[in-house]
């Protein structure tokens, strides 16, 4: 099991989690040793999922930068492991610019075989807690409007639509896409995100 980096998040990891489908997963903080595991996870995702990732986590240098940001404290990431393989993650990414440093961008990705099991919701709840401990006051989620599953998941977590920006992003196939920005105020966070 990988060790967590100091400053990556709160104590209490790893955590055992039994999903409603009976599978037992381990939830823990990401470590540098997870580079190969994250690459394998990313490369196992369906093409449609990869179209909409903000960064290409199938590329080793992108994962290297991600792990470097974890070490620097700009990103916190929690991974879910099943049978020694990463099957999901959630991250909070913070900008060090003074005017946006209290806003964190949340990213959640779960392997298709684990979707609908509550794993994504649990990972989001863990990253919300870490964000709060780091002083994040608002969480933002960014996606394209045609990512109906992602939007529904963030709706359930209490996110609200902030903006729709037309032709704001280009997918991996070079097509322009609209960008939907949703947010959630972490101050006074309710039990709705509890797993």
Secondary structure, 3 states (H helix, E strand, C coil): CCCCCCCCCCCCCCEEEECCCCCEEEEEECCHHHHHHHHHHHHHCCHHHHHCCCCCCCCHHHHHHHHHHHHHCCEEEEEEEECCEEEEEEEEEECCCCCCCCEEEEEEEECHHHCCCCHHHHHHHHHHHHHHHCCCCEEEEEECCCCHHHHHHHHHCCCEEEEEEEEEEECCCCCEEEEEEEEEECCCCCHHHCC
